[in-house]
Amino acid sequence: MRQEQREPARSEERMKRRTYLRAAGASALAVGLAGCGGLIPGKDDEGRGTVSQTEGRPSGTTEPGEEDRFPTEGPVEYRGIEFDRVLDAERDFRMDANGNRPIDGDILELMSMDRTLLRVRPGRYKFHDEHRIERAFENIGIVGVGDSHRDVVFWTPETEGRKFLNVREGGSGFLLENVTFDHMDGDGSIGSTLRMHDKLRVHTVEHIGHNPTDNNGAVDNLIAQVLDSDGRGIIEGFVRAGPTNITSHGHLGDDANEGCIYVGGDHAGELLIRDSHIENTGTNAIYASRVPGNVIIENTAFVNNNQASLRIGGEGSVVRDCRFLIDTDNANPDNGGEYINPNAILWETGSFGKTGGRIEGCEFVYRSAPPDAKAAIWADGSAGAFTVSDTSFEIDVPGITAIRADDPEDPRLGATAAKPWGVTLSNVVIDTSEGVDGALIRLTGRPNSVIDGCCLSVSDARGVIKLAGSPESAIQNLNVMYELNIAESADVVNMSGSAGTLLRDINVNDAGCAAGVAEDAGTTTPDASSLPEGR
C-alpha cells in the first residue's frame, strides 16, 4: 500500500522536472538559433519548411538600408579580411540574376583576382561547371546583399554532383556570406571545397532541397581545411535540413550518403563551427575527427542525423553548448530509406590515437530511434582521456547508453590511443523514461576515470554505471533517483576488473535529481516542438 501511494508522487515529480527542463531547453534553443541570423525559414501550409524557392523580393533589387549592411566600396576590411575593391555582380560582371545565362565564366574571372569582394544582388544564379581554383590567392569574397540569405540563390540544372568552388592550393582570405545553394528536388547536390592557409570565413549559408545518395550525385556540402598550423577558419550560421535518401555505408551495399561538413587530414590550424543547424543527413553530419588541427563546435543544433551527428575527438576537439535530438519516428516525412544507427557523437581519432578533448554544456535527447542506435556519446578505443561536463541527457529509448567509452587496447576504428585513458564526467544529469534500464554509463579499459557530481534519474538503479577493466577510478558525489527498491547504494555500480575504485557519497533515493544540479550546470533539454522541422 505504501509503495502504491508513493508511485504517483514519483511520476508527478518526474513530469515536473521534465517540464522544467523542456521549457528551459526550448528557450535556450531559440536563443541559439537566433544566432544563425534567422536561417530557419517559415513553414508551408503543411507545416514543412519550403524548398527550392527564393523568398523575398524580385531578382536584382535591394531594399533601403542594405547598402549599409555590407561594404559598398574599397578599400575596406570586412570579417577580418582586407579588400582593395568592391565589385557588383550585375554591373561589373553582367551576372544574370534571372538564371538565363550561366555565371561559370564570371566566377572563374572573380577567382583570378586578389583582394576583391563581390556583391551579389537578389536573384537565382545558374551555373553548370565545377569552378576549380589551382592558385594560392589572397582575399576574395562573395557576399549576397539581400535582406535574407534566401534572396541570393545559386543552383545548377546538372544532375551529377557539382562543386560550386573547389579551392585546392590554399591562400589567405576567403569569404562566402549570406547565400543559399538549391539542390532542388531531383538528383545532384552542391558542395564547395575550401582549403585555405588562413582566414577562411563562411557566414549565413544554407543548402536547401533534396539530398541524394552517391549514385545519384551526392557531394559533401562543405569541405573546410585550414592548412597552416597558426591559421584560423570560422563557419557560422551554416544550415542544411532538407530531406535525404538514407542508405547504408558503402561497404555494406552499392551506394552511400555524403555528409554536410567534412574537415579532413590536411587540416592543421583551428576551425570554429558555430550557430549552425544540421538535420536529416544520411551519414556523419560533421566529420571532424582524424585531423592534426583543432576543431571547435559551438551552439549548434543536430537533429535526426544517421550514423553520427558529430564525429570528432582528441586534443584540440571541443564541443560546447550544442543540442542533439534523435526522434526518428517524427523525422522529415520526405526522407527516403530508413534510419539505421543515429548516434549523436562518435568520439574517435582513427590512426592518430590522440588523447584529450572535451564536451561541455551540451544537451542530448533520444525520443525514438532504431534498434542499432547505441549511445549518445560513443568513444572508440582510438580516443584516450576526455571530459564531459555540465551536460544533460534525456533518454526515452531502451538500449541507449548515455556515455560509452570502449577499451583503448581493442580499438574498433583505428590505433590504440595514447595514455592517459581515463574519462572524467562532471556535473552530468541523465533522465530516463520508465522501461529504460541497464547501464547508462559504460567505461571499459578506462583506468583512473572520475565520475563526480552527477545525477541519474532511472526506473531501476541497479547497475546504471558499469566499469570494466578500469582500476583506480573514483565515483563520488553521485545522486541516483530510482522508482524500484534496491538493497543498497553499492548496487548502483557494476564493477569488474576495477580494483581500487573509490565509491564515496553515493546517494540513492526516490526524491529526484536536485533542481539545482540542472540549473547550476547551465544545461537544458530541447523539446521537439521547439525545433524547426526539416525541409
N, C-alpha and C positions, 0 to 999 in steps of 0.2 A: 504494500500500500504506500509505504514511504517512498519507494522508488518511483511509483506511478505519479505521485504528487510532484516529484522533482522534475520529471521529464518536460512538462510544459514550460517550466521556468527556464530550463536549458535551451529549449527551442526558441523561446522568446528572446533570451539573451543573444543567441546566435543571429537571429534576424535583426536585432537592433545593431549589432556590431557590423553586420554586412551592409545594412542600410547606411550606416555612418561611413563605412569605407567606400561604398559605391558613390555616394553623394560627393564625398571629397574627391574621389577619383575623377568623376565627371568634370568637376571644376578644374582640376589640375590638367586634365587632357585638353579642355577647351583653351586654357591658357597656353599650353604647349603648341597646339595647332595654330593659335593666333600668331605665334612667332613665325609661321610659314607664310605670312602675308596673305592669308585668306586663300590658300591654294585649293582647298576642297570646295568645289562649286555647289550650287543648289541642286536639288533632285528634280527629276522629271515627274510626270503625273503618276507614274507607277512607283515612285519612291526610290528609283535608282538614279545615280548620277548620269548626267548627259554625256554622250560620246560623239566624237567626230563632228563637232560643230564649234564655231568660233562665237563665243558670247560677246556682246558689246556692240560697237558701232561699225559703220561701213568701212571698207578697206581704204587705207591711205589717209585716214582722217585722225586728228588728235583733238583732245579736249583742252580747254583753258587750264593752265597750271602745269601741264605735262612738260612743257619746255623747262620748267624749273626743277622737275623731279630728276631728270637725267642731264648730263653735260650736253651743251649745245655747241661749244667751240673750244678749241685748244689754244695753247697748251693747258692741260688740266690733269690733276691727279684724282683718280676715282677708284674706290675699292683697293687703295694701296698700289695702284698701277699708274704710271705716268704716260699720258698720251700727248703727242705733239699736235695732232689734228683730230677733228671730229667730223665724220662724213655722214651724209644722208643716203640711205639705200636707194630711194627713188630718184632724188635729184642727181646724185653723183654716179650711181651705177645703173640707173634705169631699171632697177629690180621691179618686177611685175607683182603688185600686191593682190592681183586677181587670179594669179596662178595660171595664166595662159602661156607665158614664156618661162622656161626653166631658169633657175638662178645659178646653175653649176659654174659657169664661167665667172660670174660675179664673185662667188665665194672664193674661188681659186685666186682671183685677182686681189681680193682683200687679204688673203693669207700670204701673198707675196710682199705685202707692205709691212713695215715696222712702225710701232708707236702710233697706231691708228685705231680709233674707236668708231664703229659703225652703228648708227642709229637706224632701227628698222621700224617703220610705221605699221599700224594695224593692217592685217591682211592675211591671206593664205598663200604661202610661197612654195612653189613646186620645185623639186629637184629630182634628178634621175640617178646621178652617179655618186660613188664614194669620193669624198674630197680628201685625198691622201697628201699629207704635208711632210716632205722629206728634208726640211731645213730647220735649224735651230733659230727661231725668230724671237723678236723682242716686242712685248707689249702690244697685243692685238685684242680687241674686244668686240663683241656683238651684243647689243642691248635692244630689246623690244621697248618701244616708248609708249605702248598702250597703258591704259589705266590698270588693266589686268594682264597677267601673263597669258591668258587665253585669247587676247586680242591679236597676238602675233603667232602664227602657226606655220611650221614647216612640215611638209608632207611629200610623199613620193607615190606615184602610181605603180612602182615596181613591186612585184610580189616576192622577190627574193630580199633577204635582209640587207639593209644598207647602213653604212656608217656615214652620218652627216659630216663628221670631221674625223680624220684618222691622223693624229699628230704623232709622229714616230720619233723624231730626233730631238725632242725637248725644246729648250729655250726658256726664257724667263718672262712671265707676264702674259696670262691669257684669261679673259673674262667672257662668260656666257651668262646672260641675265634676262629674266622676265619674258620667256618664250615658252611655247608648247610644241611638242612633236606629236603628230597624229598618226598612229598606226592604222587607223580606220578599222573596218570590220573583217577584212579578209586576211590573206597570207602576207607575210613580210612584216618585220618590225624595224625600228630605227634605233641606232645607238651612236655613240661617239667614243673614240679613244683619245685621251688627253694625257700624254706623257710629257710632263714639264719638269725642268730642273728646279723651278721656284715660282711662287706667285700664281698658283692655279686658283681660279675663283669661278665657282658655279653657283648662281643665286636665283631662286624662284624659277625653277624649271619643272615642267610636268610632261609626262608621257601619257597620252590618252589613247583609247581604242583597244583593240584585241591583241592579245599576246599569244602567238602561235608556238608550235614546237619547232625543234631544229629542222626537221624535214620540210617544214612549211615556212622557213625564212626567219626564225628567231635569231636575235643577237642580244648580247648584253647591252643594256641601255646606256651604261657609262662605265668605261674602264678608266680609272684615275690613278696616276702614279706620280709621286714627287721623287725625282731621280737623285737629287743632291741630299746628302745627309743633313745639311743645315737648311734645306728648303722647306716650304710650307704650302699647303693647299687647304682650301675651305670649300665644302659643299654645303649649301644652306638652302632649305626650302625645296628639296627635291622630292617629287611625288610621282608614284605610279600605283594606280589602284584598279586598273581595268581588268576585265575577265581574262582568264588564261586557260588554255588547253593543258591540263596537268597530265604528265606521264611519268614513267619510272626513270631511274638512272639509265644512261645509255648502255652500260654493260649488262643491264638486265633485259634489254629489248633492242629494237632497231630505231629508237627515237629518244629524245631527251628534251629538257627545257633549258632555257638560259635565265640567269638571274637579272637583278636590277643594277646593282653596283658591284663591280669586281675590282680588286686592288692589284694583286699580283706581285710576283717575286722581285721585280725591279724597284719596288717602292722602298726608298731608303730614308726619306725625310719624315715630316709629320703631316698627317691628313686628318682634318677635323670634319666630321659629318654631323650636322645638327639640324633641328627643327624640320624634320622631314617625315614623310608618311609613305610606307610601302606595304602593299596588300595584294593578296592573291597570286604571289609568284609560285611557279611550279618547282623551283629549286632555290636554295640559298639566296635569300633576298639581297643581303650584303655579304660578300665573300671577302673577308679582310684578314684571314689567317695566313700563315706561312710567308711572312714578309719580314725583312730586316728592320723596316722603319716603324714608326709609331702610328697607331690609328686610334682616334678618339671618337666615340659615338655619343652624342648628347641629345636629349629631349626629342627623341624620335619615336613614332608610333609604328608598330609592326602588327599586322592583322592577317591571320589565316594564310601564312606562307608555308608551303610544303617543305619537307626535309629540314630546313633550319631558317629561321628569320635572320639570324646573325651567326656567321662563322668567324671566329676571332680567337685570340689567345696569346699569352706570353707577355714578357716585359714590354712596356710601351703601349699595351692594349688597355683601354679604359671604356667602360660602358656606364654612362651616367644619366640618371633621370629619364630613362626610356620606359615605354609601355608595350607590353606584349599581350595580345589577345588571340586565343585559339578557340574558335567556336564554329567548327566546320559544318555543323548542321545548318547554320544560318549564313553560310558564305554566299558570295555572289551567285545568283541563280543562272547566270550566263556562262559560268565556268564549264569547261569540258573535262572529261575524265573524273578521277576520284582522288581525294587526298589520301596519302599513304602514311607519312610519318612526320607530322608537323611538330618538331621540337623547336623551342624558342631560341636558345643559344647553344651552339656546338662549340665548346671551348677546346681548341686543339692547335698544334703548331707544326704538324707534319714532320718532315725530316729535320727541322730546326731544333726540335727538342728543347724549346725555351721554357723558362720558369718565369713567374711574375705575372702582373696584370691584376685588374680589379673590376668588380661590378658593384655599383653603389647607387642607392636611391631609386631603384627600378621597381616595376610592378609587373607581375606575371599572373594571367588569368586563363584557366582552362575550363571552358563551359561544356564543350563537346569535342571529341577527337576520335579518329580511327584507332583500332587496337594496336597498331605498330608504333604509335607515338609513345615515347618512353619517359622523357624528362623535360622539365622546363629549362634547367641548366644541366648540360651533359658534358663533363670534362673527360677528354680522352687521356690515355696514358702518355701521349706525346706532350702534354702540358704539365708543368711542375706546379709549384706552390702558387696559389692565387687567393684572393679575398672577395667575399661577398658581404656587403654591409648595408644597413638601413634599407632593406628590401623586403617587399611583401609578395606573398603567393596566395592565390585563391584557386583551389583545385576541386572541381566538381566531377572529375573523370577518374574512375577506378583504374589503377595501374600506372598512374603518372607519378613519378618521383619529382619532388621539388628540386633537389640538388643531388646530382650523382657524379662522383669522381672515381674514375677507373684506375687500375693499377699501372703505374709507370713501367713496371717490369714486364708488362704484357700490353703494349700499346696496339690499338686497332688501326690507327691512321698515320703511323709514322715511326719515329725513333723514340727510344726511352728518353724522357725529359731529364734535364739537368736537375740536380738537387738544389735546394730542398723540395720536398714533395707535399708538405703539409698544406691543408686547406683551412682557412680562417673564415668562420661565419660569425658575424657580429650584428646584433640587433636585427635579426631576421624574424618575420612574422609569417606563419603558414596556417591558413584556414582551409578546412576541408568540409565537404558535404557528407551526409550520412552514407555509409557504404564505401567510402574511400578509406581503406585500411592498408596496413603494411607500412614498410619503411618509406618515409618521406625524405629522409636524408641518408644517403648511402655513400660511404667512403671506404674504398678498397686500396690497400697498399699506400696509405697516406699517413705515415708516422708523424708525430708532433703536430697533429691537427688540433684546432681550437674551435669549440662551439660555445659562444659566450653571449649571454644576454638575449636569448632568443625565446620565442613563444610559439607553441604549436597548439592548434585547436582541432581535435580529432574525435571520431566516434569511439575508437578503441586505442588507448595509449600504449598498448603493448607493442614493443619493437618498432616504434616510429623512427628511431635512429639506429642504423646498423653500421658498425665498424668492423672491418675485416682486415687483418694484417696491418693495423695502424697503431702500433705501440706508442707509449709515452704521449698520448693525446690528452686533451682536457675538455670535459663537458661541464659547464658551470653556469650558475645564474639562469637556469632553464625553467620556464613556466609552461606546463602542459595541462590543457583543459581536456577532459575526457567525458564521454557520455555512457561508458560502460565501466563497471567496477574492475579494478585491478588490485593485485596483492600489495605492491609496494613500488616506490619510485624506481627501484633498480630495474623493474620490468620494462621501463621505457626504452632502455638501451640494450640492443642485442650485440654482444661483442664476441669476436673470435680472433685469436692471434693478435690481441691488442693489449698485452701485458703492460702494467704501469700506467694505465689510463686513469686520470683523475675524474671522479664523479663528485661534484660538490654543488650544494644548493639547488637541487632539482625539486621543484615544487609541482606536485601533481594534484589537481583539484577539479572541481566542476564549476568554478566561478568565471571562467573565461579569461582570455588574454586581457591584461590591464589595458584600458583605453589609452593610457599614456605611452604604451610601447609603440603603437602605430603613429600616434601624434608626434612623439619625440623623434621617431625615425624619419619623419617627413615623407613617408611613403603612403600611397593610396592605391585603390584598386579601381580600374576603369570599368564602368558599366557598358555593356554592349550598345545600349541605346544612345550613349553619348558619342559613339564613334561614327564617322561618316561611312555610308555604305559604299561598296566598291562600284566602279563604273564599268 
